[in-house]
């Protein structure tokens, strides 16, 4: 899942971004409203975490403009103000949730997951593909009950493939949702991670479950003779 974090406090932005990355989110950051609008226009974010007090253009204005452009990303507003009028204004311009500073990081993560489960975008806490099981809250994956030793990015890629099991996903779609703006499309990074996952999923002679569709992308699925 890909998140845009818009926060002008450098230290706070670094802490939040680091924490989200540790939990397998791909994170881009913006320090002002104009940059936030630009990034939201060119990247497909699942969630935007948006501070209200920003340079150049405040968070309410950013939220309004993002919605005007038809962007359906979930938006959580961050603010030091906690009045009913402030919350109402945020919801009126299109925000989905509102979190008052200071807040516990665990609450922010919980609210992100809650938003991703709303409005028909049901994201199960447990995903099963054959004998592969992913615990999305604990970010753990098991094959036939055996815990797989995955890095954070390996888990993020596997979860994305599992949420799209049976559907071919291309490199561009993978990079959009699993990597951030630092990803180099000319690199072989995705192929490298796919190969690592195949090695771990295919341990002990099992089928690796991830197949290449030449010219199209990759698909995670149980082979027909195993269903």
Backbone as a chain_set.jsonl record, in Angstrom:
{"seq": "XXXXXXXXXXXXXXXXXXXXXXXXXXXXXXXXXXXXXXXXXXXXXXXXXXXXXXXXXXXXXXXXXXXXXXXXXXXXXXXXXXXXXXXXXXXXXXXXXXXXXXXXXXXXXXXXXXXXXXXXXXXXXXXXXXXXXXXXXXXXXXXXXXXXXXXXXXXXXXXXXXXXXXXXXXXXXXXXXXXXXXXXXXXXXXXXXXXXXXXXXXXXXXXXXXXXXXXXXXXXXXXXXXX", "coords": {"N": [[0.84, -1.182, 0.0], [0.436, 2.242, -0.717], [1.426, 5.373, 0.564], [0.945, 8.871, 0.894], [2.578, 11.198, 2.737], [2.047, 14.228, 4.193], [3.611, 16.692, 5.689], [5.026, 19.372, 7.403], [6.829, 19.516, 9.455], [9.946, 18.509, 9.805], [11.246, 16.575, 11.459], [9.108, 15.155, 12.647], [7.89, 14.186, 10.328], [9.89, 12.468, 9.369], [9.957, 10.531, 11.385], [7.331, 9.444, 11.324], [7.22, 8.537, 8.652], [9.307, 6.628, 8.647], [8.3, 4.786, 10.5], [5.965, 3.906, 9.172], [7.087, 2.731, 6.907], [8.405, 0.603, 8.087], [6.269, -0.951, 8.576], [5.564, -1.974, 6.172], [4.494, -0.184, 4.335], [4.678, 1.755, 1.348], [6.11, 4.894, 1.136], [5.763, 8.275, 0.278], [6.845, 11.651, 0.705], [5.791, 15.009, 1.405], [6.411, 18.472, 1.925], [4.949, 20.78, 1.74], [1.837, 22.346, 0.686], [1.513, 22.725, -2.129], [3.329, 20.917, -3.295], [2.221, 18.564, -2.366], [-0.244, 18.454, -3.747], [0.701, 18.192, -6.352], [2.104, 15.688, -6.238], [-0.009, 13.991, -5.556], [-1.421, 14.087, -7.878], [0.069, 12.714, -9.741], [0.667, 10.195, -8.805], [-0.655, 7.025, -7.719], [-2.05, 6.967, -4.851], [-2.963, 5.079, -1.956], [-3.636, 6.036, 0.531], [-3.701, 9.301, 1.955], [-1.962, 11.099, 4.271], [-2.448, 13.959, 5.909], [-1.329, 16.979, 7.038], [-2.876, 19.85, 8.499], [-1.837, 22.445, 8.911], [0.178, 23.94, 6.8], [2.904, 25.141, 4.707], [2.487, 27.475, 1.981], [0.033, 26.305, 0.897], [-2.754, 25.438, 2.76], [-3.767, 22.409, 4.565], [-6.546, 21.931, 4.361], [-7.234, 23.265, 2.015], [-5.664, 21.823, 0.242], [-6.852, 19.28, 0.468], [-9.425, 19.844, -0.523], [-8.794, 20.539, -3.19], [-7.61, 18.189, -4.141], [-9.799, 16.449, -4.047], [-11.463, 17.787, -5.836], [-10.234, 17.214, -8.199], [-10.934, 14.659, -8.579], [-9.681, 12.626, -7.173], [-9.658, 9.682, -5.355], [-8.326, 8.768, -3.116], [-7.957, 7.716, 0.296], [-8.187, 10.05, 2.922], [-6.54, 11.287, 5.713], [-6.692, 13.773, 8.054], [-4.343, 15.694, 9.887], [-4.007, 17.553, 12.822], [-3.399, 20.189, 15.206], [-5.505, 21.295, 16.374], [-8.622, 20.792, 17.995], [-11.524, 21.087, 17.739], [-15.087, 20.952, 17.321], [-15.935, 22.404, 15.09], [-13.581, 22.516, 13.55], [-13.23, 19.805, 12.878], [-15.565, 19.347, 11.414], [-15.198, 21.102, 9.237], [-13.006, 19.864, 8.038], [-14.106, 17.37, 7.246], [-16.061, 18.304, 5.542], [-14.641, 19.223, 3.326], [-13.814, 16.914, 2.209], [-12.279, 15.043, 3.597], [-11.601, 11.823, 5.1], [-11.076, 11.043, 7.666], [-9.889, 12.191, 10.905], [-7.295, 13.253, 12.893], [-5.985, 14.181, 15.953], [-3.151, 16.015, 17.003], [-1.028, 15.756, 19.891], [-0.532, 12.331, 18.819], [-0.8, 8.772, 19.181], [1.39, 6.657, 17.442], [0.556, 4.089, 16.8], [-2.187, 4.396, 16.735], [-2.558, 5.947, 14.44], [-1.739, 4.097, 12.459], [-3.704, 2.137, 12.864], [-5.982, 3.581, 12.129], [-5.453, 4.047, 9.433], [-5.577, 1.412, 8.417], [-8.247, 0.899, 9.051], [-9.588, 2.717, 7.383], [-8.937, 1.636, 4.918], [-10.489, -0.574, 4.899], [-13.003, 0.313, 4.535], [-15.985, 1.366, 2.714], [-16.469, -0.547, 0.658], [-13.961, -1.363, -0.11], [-12.813, -3.89, 0.861], [-10.494, -5.251, 2.954], [-9.084, -8.036, 3.879], [-8.062, -9.339, 7.061], [-6.717, -11.684, 7.114], [-5.293, -13.474, 4.493], [-5.706, -16.056, 2.22], [-4.128, -18.171, -0.045], [-4.252, -21.004, -1.544], [-2.119, -23.103, 0.245], [-0.805, -21.005, 1.315], [-0.696, -18.49, 3.708], [-1.442, -15.239, 4.767], [-1.018, -13.025, 7.375], [-2.201, -10.022, 7.681], [-2.251, -8.008, 9.566], [-0.25, -8.655, 11.426], [1.781, -8.822, 9.654], [2.891, -11.222, 8.687], [3.78, -14.206, 6.991], [2.851, -17.496, 6.118], [3.626, -20.74, 4.932], [2.029, -23.646, 4.392], [1.719, -23.689, 7.131], [4.225, -23.068, 8.074], [6.337, -20.524, 9.141], [7.445, -17.91, 7.055], [10.56, -16.415, 6.412], [10.683, -13.247, 5.816], [11.707, -10.12, 4.413], [10.735, -6.687, 5.079], [10.025, -5.395, 2.651], [9.808, -7.596, 0.921], [7.623, -8.866, 2.109], [5.656, -6.867, 1.669], [5.457, -6.858, -1.133], [4.61, -9.505, -1.56], [2.136, -9.447, -0.224], [0.741, -7.62, -1.83], [0.613, -9.062, -4.254], [-0.855, -11.24, -3.331], [-3.297, -10.059, -2.611], [-4.197, -9.567, -5.083], [-4.532, -12.039, -6.19], [-4.599, -14.46, -8.762], [-4.882, -12.613, -10.754], [-3.143, -10.977, -13.337], [-0.517, -8.785, -12.736], [1.201, -5.921, -13.727], [4.61, -4.596, -14.043], [4.581, -1.812, -13.711], [2.246, -1.367, -12.233], [2.864, -2.753, -9.91], [5.111, -1.289, -8.993], [3.848, 1.154, -8.52], [2.301, 0.667, -6.244], [3.819, -0.67, -4.354], [6.375, 0.351, -4.198], [8.083, 3.528, -3.657], [8.563, 6.995, -4.707], [11.274, 6.854, -5.177], [11.86, 4.683, -6.663], [13.458, 3.198, -9.43], [12.474, 2.84, -12.635], [13.979, 1.661, -14.605], [15.494, -0.231, -13.458], [16.207, -3.615, -12.271], [14.88, -4.276, -10.004], [12.304, -5.159, -9.154], [12.133, -7.682, -10.402], [14.215, -8.928, -9.066], [13.217, -9.071, -6.426], [10.956, -10.634, -6.876], [12.181, -13.039, -7.601], [13.439, -13.654, -5.179], [11.207, -14.095, -3.533], [10.065, -16.293, -4.85], [12.021, -18.192, -4.354], [11.81, -18.504, -1.572], [9.111, -19.19, -1.223], [9.071, -21.512, -2.663], [10.533, -23.346, -1.269], [11.698, -26.548, -0.09], [10.814, -28.062, -2.21], [8.274, -27.24, -2.994], [5.681, -25.773, -5.072], [6.324, -22.562, -6.416], [4.356, -20.657, -6.702], [4.259, -18.073, -7.85], [3.968, -16.788, -11.027], [5.303, -15.919, -14.221], [3.958, -13.881, -16.702], [4.712, -13.498, -19.809], [5.596, -10.399, -21.114], [3.48, -9.203, -19.872], [3.33, -9.373, -16.987], [3.181, -10.462, -13.603], [1.696, -13.192, -11.791], [0.094, -14.411, -8.91], [-0.872, -17.532, -8.022], [-2.58, -20.638, -7.353], [-1.418, -23.626, -8.751], [-3.213, -25.375, -11.31], [-3.321, -28.209, -11.105], [-3.082, -28.521, -8.446], [-5.273, -27.677, -7.148]], "CA": [[0.0, 0.0, 0.0], [1.265, 3.441, -0.879], [0.941, 6.487, 1.37], [1.554, 10.185, 0.775], [2.62, 11.877, 4.03], [2.239, 15.664, 3.982], [3.914, 17.219, 7.022], [6.14, 20.307, 7.26], [7.775, 19.304, 10.549], [10.882, 17.515, 9.263], [11.497, 15.486, 12.401], [7.895, 14.349, 12.751], [7.709, 13.491, 9.048], [10.856, 11.369, 9.304], [9.553, 9.48, 12.331], [6.127, 8.785, 10.811], [7.56, 7.809, 7.423], [10.098, 5.451, 9.015], [7.402, 3.821, 11.128], [5.091, 3.318, 8.15], [7.892, 1.837, 6.058], [8.643, -0.615, 8.857], [5.021, -1.727, 8.516], [5.412, -2.424, 4.787], [3.917, 0.814, 3.449], [5.549, 2.598, 0.536], [5.789, 6.242, 1.611], [6.329, 9.492, -0.291], [6.609, 12.761, 1.619], [5.737, 16.383, 0.896], [6.545, 19.418, 3.031], [4.05, 21.911, 1.556], [0.597, 22.002, 0.006], [1.65, 22.653, -3.59], [3.987, 19.644, -3.619], [1.253, 17.499, -2.09], [-1.198, 18.397, -4.862], [1.426, 17.663, -7.507], [2.352, 14.258, -6.068], [-1.291, 13.281, -5.583], [-1.902, 14.068, -9.262], [0.866, 11.84, -10.612], [0.858, 8.877, -8.2], [-1.901, 6.416, -7.228], [-1.941, 6.681, -3.424], [-4.083, 4.45, -1.255], [-3.977, 6.913, 1.653], [-2.953, 10.55, 2.122], [-1.942, 11.6, 5.65], [-2.317, 15.367, 5.531], [-1.356, 17.977, 8.098], [-3.652, 21.031, 8.102], [-0.985, 23.64, 8.914], [1.248, 23.72, 5.83], [3.301, 26.307, 3.925], [1.995, 27.696, 0.617], [-1.39, 26.007, 0.818], [-3.034, 24.619, 3.948], [-4.273, 21.073, 4.318], [-7.947, 21.964, 3.93], [-7.208, 23.645, 0.603], [-5.118, 20.67, -0.486], [-7.89, 18.244, 0.448], [-10.473, 20.297, -1.434], [-8.3, 20.479, -4.564], [-7.435, 16.772, -4.487], [-11.134, 15.909, -4.326], [-11.983, 18.42, -7.048], [-9.616, 16.537, -9.342], [-11.467, 13.304, -8.665], [-8.825, 11.66, -6.486], [-10.445, 8.955, -4.351], [-7.483, 8.269, -2.019], [-8.448, 8.007, 1.637], [-7.439, 11.18, 3.475], [-6.579, 11.51, 7.157], [-6.17, 15.085, 8.416], [-3.642, 15.835, 11.153], [-4.079, 18.934, 13.279], [-3.245, 20.439, 16.636], [-6.779, 21.837, 16.839], [-9.598, 19.721, 18.22], [-12.868, 21.588, 17.985], [-16.089, 20.373, 16.428], [-15.92, 23.16, 13.83], [-12.415, 22.085, 12.776], [-13.497, 18.481, 12.33], [-16.611, 19.484, 10.401], [-14.596, 21.701, 8.043], [-12.203, 18.84, 7.384], [-14.979, 16.392, 6.591], [-16.782, 18.988, 4.469], [-13.807, 19.362, 2.121], [-13.568, 15.598, 1.626], [-11.444, 14.131, 4.389], [-12.272, 10.62, 5.597], [-10.836, 10.887, 9.103], [-9.318, 13.366, 11.54], [-6.491, 12.814, 14.036], [-5.462, 15.351, 16.655], [-1.812, 15.941, 17.577], [-0.169, 14.595, 19.612], [-1.251, 11.076, 18.708], [0.018, 7.557, 19.23], [1.625, 6.156, 16.091], [-0.267, 2.888, 16.613], [-3.535, 4.821, 16.368], [-2.514, 6.332, 13.029], [-1.715, 2.872, 11.661], [-5.022, 1.512, 12.973], [-6.935, 4.359, 11.342], [-5.171, 3.771, 8.021], [-6.145, 0.103, 8.096], [-9.701, 1.004, 9.114], [-10.04, 3.391, 6.166], [-8.779, 0.735, 3.777], [-11.538, -1.589, 4.961], [-14.306, 0.961, 4.344], [-16.534, 1.751, 1.419], [-16.377, -1.595, -0.354], [-12.582, -1.79, -0.315], [-12.644, -4.795, 1.985], [-9.157, -5.821, 3.003], [-9.137, -9.045, 4.923], [-6.919, -9.427, 7.966], [-6.013, -12.916, 6.737], [-5.446, -13.812, 3.081], [-5.284, -17.423, 1.926], [-3.985, -18.596, -1.437], [-3.801, -22.374, -1.348], [-1.583, -23.297, 1.597], [-0.138, -19.776, 1.715], [-1.55, -17.657, 4.555], [-0.855, -13.975, 5.171], [-1.619, -12.273, 8.472], [-1.865, -8.666, 7.26], [-2.014, -7.155, 10.738], [1.059, -8.988, 11.973], [2.724, -8.84, 8.539], [3.557, -12.52, 8.676], [3.315, -15.127, 5.96], [3.146, -18.901, 6.389], [3.377, -21.703, 3.862], [1.721, -24.917, 5.033], [1.89, -23.517, 8.561], [5.605, -22.721, 8.421], [6.573, -19.094, 8.999], [8.447, -17.534, 6.067], [11.442, -15.32, 6.834], [10.589, -12.235, 4.767], [11.999, -8.725, 4.737], [9.546, -5.837, 5.0], [9.652, -5.17, 1.244], [9.345, -8.88, 0.394], [6.252, -9.068, 2.576], [4.779, -5.91, 0.994], [5.236, -7.344, -2.495], [3.806, -10.716, -1.49], [0.766, -9.078, 0.12], [0.116, -7.023, -3.014], [0.3, -10.154, -5.177], [-1.911, -12.066, -2.741], [-4.563, -9.327, -2.706], [-4.586, -9.628, -6.49], [-4.318, -13.431, -6.601], [-5.333, -14.867, -9.951], [-4.874, -11.522, -11.736], [-1.808, -10.575, -13.759], [-0.191, -7.394, -12.428], [2.412, -5.513, -14.422], [5.664, -3.941, -13.254], [4.181, -0.443, -13.381], [1.257, -1.431, -11.148], [3.586, -3.16, -8.708], [5.919, -0.166, -8.5], [2.935, 2.188, -8.039], [1.696, 0.352, -4.955], [4.755, -1.298, -3.412], [7.554, 1.198, -4.088], [7.799, 4.951, -3.617], [9.108, 7.773, -5.824], [12.693, 6.572, -5.379], [12.016, 3.5, -7.515], [13.982, 3.431, -10.781], [11.812, 1.883, -13.526], [14.951, 0.993, -15.473], [16.221, -1.235, -12.68], [15.608, -4.956, -12.226], [14.574, -4.479, -8.595], [11.106, -5.986, -8.997], [12.486, -9.045, -10.771], [15.039, -9.462, -7.99], [12.35, -9.416, -5.297], [10.13, -11.769, -7.306], [13.016, -14.235, -7.511], [13.616, -13.971, -3.757], [9.955, -14.683, -3.046], [9.931, -17.637, -5.427], [12.942, -19.076, -3.641], [11.291, -18.77, -0.226], [7.838, -19.897, -1.345], [9.297, -22.816, -3.278], [11.43, -24.184, -0.464], [11.293, -27.946, 0.152], [10.221, -28.662, -3.398], [6.911, -26.782, -3.257], [5.495, -24.84, -6.173], [6.618, -21.204, -5.944], [3.081, -19.936, -6.778], [4.346, -16.832, -8.631], [4.241, -17.111, -12.424], [5.534, -14.805, -15.125], [3.207, -13.824, -17.955], [5.644, -12.748, -20.64], [5.076, -9.181, -21.715], [2.335, -8.68, -19.117], [3.64, -9.181, -15.583], [3.248, -11.625, -12.709], [0.445, -13.593, -11.154], [0.187, -15.365, -7.805], [-2.024, -18.42, -8.083], [-2.333, -22.057, -7.093], [-1.47, -24.353, -10.016], [-4.475, -26.106, -11.513], [-3.258, -29.589, -10.648], [-3.003, -28.547, -6.976], [-6.53, -27.205, -6.592]], "C": [[0.882, 1.241, 0.0], [0.612, 4.642, -0.194], [1.684, 7.765, 0.987], [1.442, 10.857, 2.138], [2.95, 13.34, 3.785], [2.381, 16.319, 5.351], [5.138, 18.121, 6.916], [7.14, 20.236, 8.403], [8.71, 18.157, 10.143], [11.057, 16.316, 10.179], [10.283, 14.569, 12.503], [7.667, 13.554, 11.474], [8.644, 12.295, 8.938], [10.436, 10.208, 10.195], [8.339, 8.717, 11.796], [6.452, 7.956, 9.58], [8.342, 6.539, 7.734], [9.211, 4.379, 9.625], [6.488, 3.142, 10.119], [5.859, 2.358, 7.243], [8.202, 0.527, 6.774], [7.427, -1.535, 8.837], [4.604, -2.016, 7.079], [4.651, -1.449, 3.896], [5.018, 1.433, 2.592], [5.138, 4.036, 0.821], [6.524, 7.297, 0.799], [6.007, 10.629, 0.675], [6.576, 14.084, 0.87], [5.775, 17.312, 2.094], [5.634, 20.637, 2.88], [2.86, 21.488, 0.696], [0.726, 21.86, -1.491], [2.29, 21.338, -4.019], [3.029, 18.477, -3.404], [0.265, 17.346, -3.242], [-0.537, 17.804, -6.1], [1.623, 16.155, -7.395], [1.054, 13.454, -6.136], [-1.834, 13.174, -7.009], [-1.16, 13.054, -10.124], [1.051, 10.434, -10.069], [-0.459, 8.332, -7.644], [-1.815, 6.029, -5.748], [-3.187, 5.989, -2.894], [-4.588, 5.363, -0.144], [-3.106, 8.157, 1.598], [-3.092, 10.98, 3.581], [-1.533, 13.062, 5.558], [-2.423, 16.301, 6.735], [-2.14, 19.2, 7.609], [-2.771, 22.266, 7.992], [0.235, 23.405, 8.034], [1.652, 25.045, 5.184], [2.619, 26.31, 2.554], [0.497, 27.462, 0.475], [-1.738, 25.072, 1.962], [-3.703, 23.301, 3.577], [-5.719, 21.024, 3.859], [-8.041, 22.307, 2.447], [-6.688, 22.503, -0.26], [-6.179, 19.587, -0.629], [-8.987, 18.602, -0.545], [-10.035, 20.147, -2.893], [-8.112, 19.028, -5.03], [-8.781, 16.133, -4.828], [-11.719, 16.504, -5.6], [-11.449, 17.732, -8.296], [-10.04, 15.07, -9.452], [-10.633, 12.238, -7.997], [-9.6, 11.013, -5.338], [-9.609, 8.374, -3.221], [-8.121, 8.607, -0.681], [-7.572, 9.102, 2.25], [-7.665, 11.276, 4.978], [-5.948, 12.871, 7.431], [-5.506, 15.038, 9.779], [-3.693, 17.299, 11.575], [-3.864, 19.023, 14.779], [-4.536, 20.973, 17.229], [-7.812, 20.724, 16.957], [-10.951, 20.294, 18.622], [-13.815, 20.938, 16.998], [-16.06, 21.071, 15.079], [-14.749, 22.748, 12.948], [-12.668, 20.731, 12.123], [-14.536, 18.548, 11.214], [-16.042, 20.077, 9.12], [-13.762, 20.672, 7.289], [-13.042, 17.828, 6.64], [-15.724, 17.028, 5.416], [-15.957, 19.114, 3.199], [-13.373, 18.009, 1.571], [-12.677, 14.656, 2.388], [-12.27, 12.95, 4.886], [-12.134, 10.456, 7.1], [-10.015, 12.078, 9.587], [-8.576, 12.904, 12.786], [-5.808, 14.028, 14.662], [-4.069, 15.083, 17.212], [-1.857, 16.351, 19.046], [-0.992, 13.313, 19.577], [-0.281, 9.911, 18.811], [0.172, 7.018, 17.808], [0.755, 4.938, 15.802], [-1.7, 3.257, 16.223], [-3.579, 5.251, 14.906], [-2.548, 5.101, 12.134], [-3.084, 2.19, 11.685], [-6.055, 2.256, 12.136], [-6.708, 4.166, 9.845], [-5.79, 2.44, 7.615], [-7.672, 0.149, 8.114], [-10.249, 1.667, 7.862], [-9.975, 2.466, 4.954], [-9.809, -0.386, 3.776], [-12.92, -1.008, 4.666], [-14.725, 1.037, 2.885], [-16.295, 0.715, 0.325], [-14.969, -2.056, -0.644], [-12.205, -2.705, 0.846], [-11.269, -5.452, 1.921], [-9.096, -6.772, 4.183], [-7.886, -9.009, 5.788], [-6.08, -10.666, 7.675], [-6.325, -13.22, 5.276], [-4.919, -15.223, 2.873], [-5.244, -17.654, 0.423], [-3.403, -20.001, -1.386], [-3.321, -22.55, 0.082], [-0.744, -22.109, 2.072], [-1.123, -18.922, 2.517], [-0.798, -16.407, 4.973], [-1.684, -13.355, 6.287], [-1.255, -10.818, 8.23], [-1.645, -7.726, 8.426], [-0.627, -7.402, 11.325], [2.162, -8.983, 10.941], [3.585, -10.094, 8.565], [2.941, -13.387, 7.592], [3.752, -16.536, 6.323], [2.822, -19.741, 5.16], [3.217, -23.068, 4.509], [2.007, -24.85, 6.536], [3.275, -23.103, 9.011], [5.842, -21.241, 8.133], [7.689, -18.839, 7.995], [9.259, -16.354, 6.586], [11.502, -14.294, 5.709], [11.049, -10.882, 5.283], [10.701, -7.92, 4.611], [9.09, -5.657, 3.562], [9.193, -6.474, 0.584], [7.909, -9.144, 0.832], [5.289, -8.142, 1.844], [4.458, -6.372, -0.422], [4.353, -8.582, -2.482], [2.351, -10.384, -1.148], [0.048, -8.468, -1.082], [-0.273, -8.105, -4.025], [-0.857, -10.994, -4.644], [-3.268, -11.371, -2.803], [-5.089, -9.328, -4.132], [-4.427, -11.04, -7.051], [-5.205, -13.785, -7.792], [-5.374, -13.811, -11.038], [-3.433, -11.148, -12.058], [-1.603, -9.092, -13.441], [1.157, -7.058, -13.062], [3.404, -4.821, -13.515], [5.246, -2.539, -12.83], [3.195, -0.438, -12.22], [1.923, -1.828, -9.836], [4.375, -1.989, -8.135], [5.038, 0.942, -7.936], [2.469, 1.934, -6.615], [2.665, -0.203, -3.915], [6.014, -0.456, -3.204], [7.155, 2.665, -4.052], [8.473, 5.653, -4.79], [10.583, 7.516, -6.091], [12.93, 5.371, -6.29], [12.48, 3.906, -8.919], [13.364, 2.408, -11.724], [12.764, 1.148, -14.461], [15.703, -0.113, -14.741], [15.525, -2.594, -12.776], [15.201, -5.308, -10.795], [13.367, -5.386, -8.393], [11.415, -7.436, -9.316], [13.31, -9.705, -9.67], [14.182, -9.893, -6.807], [11.426, -10.584, -5.647], [10.925, -13.063, -7.172], [13.259, -14.648, -6.058], [12.37, -14.641, -3.188], [9.767, -16.091, -3.584], [10.816, -18.632, -4.682], [12.387, -19.459, -2.272], [9.97, -19.532, -0.27], [8.038, -21.322, -1.854], [10.239, -23.721, -2.517], [10.832, -25.572, -0.26], [10.504, -28.535, -1.0], [8.802, -28.23, -3.702], [6.873, -25.908, -4.511], [5.663, -23.419, -5.641], [5.419, -20.266, -6.034], [3.103, -18.662, -7.62], [4.793, -17.167, -10.052], [4.44, -15.828, -13.232], [4.641, -14.95, -16.35], [3.994, -12.896, -18.866], [4.971, -11.555, -21.301], [3.934, -8.548, -20.946], [2.667, -8.421, -17.65], [3.689, -10.478, -14.824], [1.878, -11.933, -12.125], [0.745, -14.599, -10.04], [-1.055, -16.235, -7.849], [-1.591, -19.846, -7.771], [-2.407, -22.789, -8.418], [-2.701, -25.228, -10.108], [-4.43, -27.511, -10.943], [-3.16, -29.706, -9.131], [-4.295, -28.111, -6.326], [-7.523, -28.327, -6.474]], "O": [[1.935, 1.276, 0.637], [-0.582, 4.895, -0.349], [2.897, 7.749, 0.781], [0.337, 11.064, 2.64], [4.005, 13.661, 3.237], [1.403, 16.481, 6.08], [6.174, 17.699, 6.402], [8.206, 20.847, 8.319], [8.316, 16.99, 10.138], [11.022, 15.172, 9.727], [10.418, 13.346, 12.452], [7.295, 12.381, 11.527], [8.242, 11.23, 8.47], [10.546, 9.044, 9.808], [8.32, 7.486, 11.814], [6.018, 6.809, 9.466], [8.074, 5.487, 7.153], [9.35, 3.198, 9.308], [6.26, 1.935, 10.202], [5.347, 1.306, 6.859], [8.255, -0.531, 6.148], [7.541, -2.742, 9.053], [3.432, -2.272, 6.803], [4.205, -1.829, 2.814], [6.147, 1.614, 3.049], [3.955, 4.368, 0.757], [7.744, 7.237, 0.643], [5.002, 10.573, 1.385], [7.237, 14.258, -0.153], [5.24, 16.989, 3.155], [5.55, 21.452, 3.799], [2.868, 20.43, 0.067], [0.115, 20.968, -2.08], [1.853, 20.715, -4.987], [3.029, 17.515, -4.173], [-0.03, 16.228, -3.663], [-1.146, 17.007, -6.814], [1.344, 15.42, -8.343], [1.023, 12.364, -6.707], [-2.617, 12.274, -7.312], [-1.696, 12.583, -11.127], [1.54, 9.56, -10.784], [-1.287, 9.099, -7.151], [-1.534, 4.873, -5.432], [-4.308, 6.269, -3.321], [-5.79, 5.461, 0.102], [-1.929, 8.09, 1.243], [-4.201, 11.198, 4.069], [-0.405, 13.373, 5.174], [-3.474, 16.4, 7.368], [-2.073, 19.545, 6.429], [-2.943, 23.06, 7.067], [1.201, 22.764, 8.449], [0.844, 25.971, 5.116], [2.226, 25.261, 2.043], [-0.225, 28.329, -0.016], [-1.102, 24.032, 2.131], [-4.142, 23.099, 2.444], [-6.084, 20.167, 3.053], [-8.83, 21.713, 1.713], [-7.2, 22.247, -1.349], [-6.381, 19.044, -1.715], [-9.426, 17.754, -1.321], [-10.808, 19.685, -3.732], [-8.42, 18.69, -6.173], [-8.885, 15.366, -5.786], [-12.393, 15.809, -6.36], [-12.126, 17.674, -9.323], [-9.558, 14.338, -10.317], [-10.856, 11.05, -8.231], [-10.128, 11.701, -4.465], [-10.114, 7.568, -2.44], [-8.75, 9.654, -0.533], [-6.35, 9.074, 2.106], [-8.797, 11.338, 5.456], [-4.791, 13.098, 7.077], [-6.024, 14.427, 10.714], [-3.446, 18.187, 10.76], [-4.109, 18.072, 15.521], [-4.658, 21.093, 18.448], [-7.867, 19.823, 16.119], [-11.458, 20.019, 19.709], [-13.391, 20.433, 15.958], [-16.147, 20.419, 14.039], [-14.899, 22.641, 11.731], [-12.354, 20.535, 10.948], [-14.397, 17.881, 10.189], [-16.365, 19.61, 8.027], [-13.8, 20.608, 6.061], [-12.716, 17.467, 5.509], [-15.987, 16.366, 4.412], [-16.514, 19.112, 2.102], [-12.646, 17.949, 0.58], [-12.345, 13.579, 1.893], [-13.483, 13.059, 5.069], [-12.966, 9.813, 7.74], [-9.512, 12.869, 8.789], [-9.156, 12.238, 13.643], [-5.137, 14.8, 13.977], [-3.833, 14.041, 17.825], [-2.653, 17.215, 19.412], [-2.03, 13.221, 20.231], [0.915, 10.057, 18.556], [-0.803, 6.934, 17.062], [0.27, 4.772, 14.682], [-2.353, 2.527, 15.476], [-4.545, 4.948, 14.205], [-3.299, 5.061, 11.16], [-3.567, 1.721, 10.654], [-6.908, 1.633, 11.504], [-7.666, 4.125, 9.073], [-6.454, 2.352, 6.582], [-8.32, -0.491, 7.285], [-11.268, 1.229, 7.328], [-10.84, 2.506, 4.078], [-9.984, -1.071, 2.768], [-13.896, -1.75, 4.559], [-13.938, 0.807, 1.966], [-15.957, 1.067, -0.806], [-14.783, -3.045, -1.354], [-11.391, -2.349, 1.698], [-10.933, -6.125, 0.946], [-9.06, -6.352, 5.34], [-6.795, -8.691, 5.316], [-4.881, -10.695, 7.953], [-7.487, -13.222, 4.872], [-3.811, -15.547, 3.301], [-6.206, -17.367, -0.289], [-2.197, -20.171, -1.205], [-4.025, -22.191, 1.026], [-0.06, -22.187, 3.092], [-2.24, -18.661, 2.069], [0.328, -16.48, 5.466], [-2.896, -13.183, 6.157], [-0.135, -10.403, 8.531], [-0.921, -6.74, 8.292], [0.082, -6.459, 11.676], [3.338, -9.119, 11.279], [4.812, -10.044, 8.48], [1.744, -13.312, 7.315], [4.875, -16.752, 6.778], [1.856, -19.474, 4.445], [4.158, -23.591, 5.106], [2.472, -25.819, 7.136], [3.489, -22.818, 10.189], [5.584, -20.762, 7.029], [8.748, -19.463, 8.061], [8.701, -15.405, 7.136], [12.274, -14.446, 4.762], [10.815, -10.535, 6.44], [9.698, -8.418, 4.1], [7.896, -5.753, 3.276], [8.275, -6.451, -0.236], [7.079, -9.588, 0.039], [4.213, -8.578, 1.435], [3.311, -6.286, -0.86], [3.443, -8.701, -3.303], [1.433, -10.974, -1.717], [-1.122, -8.766, -1.325], [-1.368, -8.066, -4.586], [-1.733, -11.411, -5.402], [-4.285, -12.027, -3.026], [-6.279, -9.117, -4.364], [-4.212, -11.214, -8.251], [-6.391, -13.458, -7.828], [-5.852, -14.082, -12.14], [-2.603, -11.018, -11.158], [-2.412, -8.249, -13.827], [2.122, -7.814, -12.945], [3.095, -4.495, -12.369], [5.527, -2.122, -11.707], [3.294, 0.4, -11.323], [1.586, -1.3, -8.777], [4.317, -1.724, -6.934], [5.427, 1.607, -6.976], [2.262, 2.88, -5.854], [2.36, -0.203, -2.722], [6.65, -0.54, -2.153], [6.02, 3.01, -4.378], [8.903, 5.009, -5.747], [11.096, 7.922, -7.134], [14.07, 5.076, -6.648], [11.949, 4.845, -9.511], [13.686, 1.223, -11.634], [12.399, 0.128, -15.046], [16.47, -0.853, -15.358], [14.412, -2.707, -13.288], [15.177, -6.479, -10.416], [13.401, -6.285, -7.553], [11.003, -8.332, -8.579], [13.133, -10.886, -9.373], [14.399, -10.967, -6.244], [11.148, -11.43, -4.797], [10.406, -14.067, -6.686], [13.284, -15.837, -5.739], [12.46, -15.626, -2.456], [9.352, -16.987, -2.849], [10.413, -19.764, -4.416], [12.488, -20.616, -1.862], [9.734, -20.418, 0.552], [7.271, -22.225, -1.519], [10.694, -24.739, -3.038], [9.613, -25.743, -0.26], [9.639, -29.39, -0.808], [8.172, -28.801, -4.593], [7.894, -25.377, -4.949], [5.2, -23.105, -4.545], [5.47, -19.167, -5.482], [2.046, -18.213, -8.064], [5.855, -17.754, -10.258], [3.827, -14.797, -12.958], [4.58, -16.017, -16.961], [3.954, -11.674, -18.72], [3.933, -11.677, -21.951], [3.459, -7.474, -21.316], [2.325, -7.364, -17.119], [4.179, -11.486, -15.334], [1.025, -11.057, -11.987], [1.547, -15.517, -10.213], [-2.172, -15.732, -7.728], [-0.423, -20.212, -7.901], [-3.372, -22.6, -9.158], [-3.175, -25.759, -9.104], [-5.41, -27.963, -10.352], [-3.154, -30.806, -8.579], [-4.425, -28.159, -5.103], [-8.647, -28.112, -6.02]]}, "num_chains": 1, "name": "protein.A"}
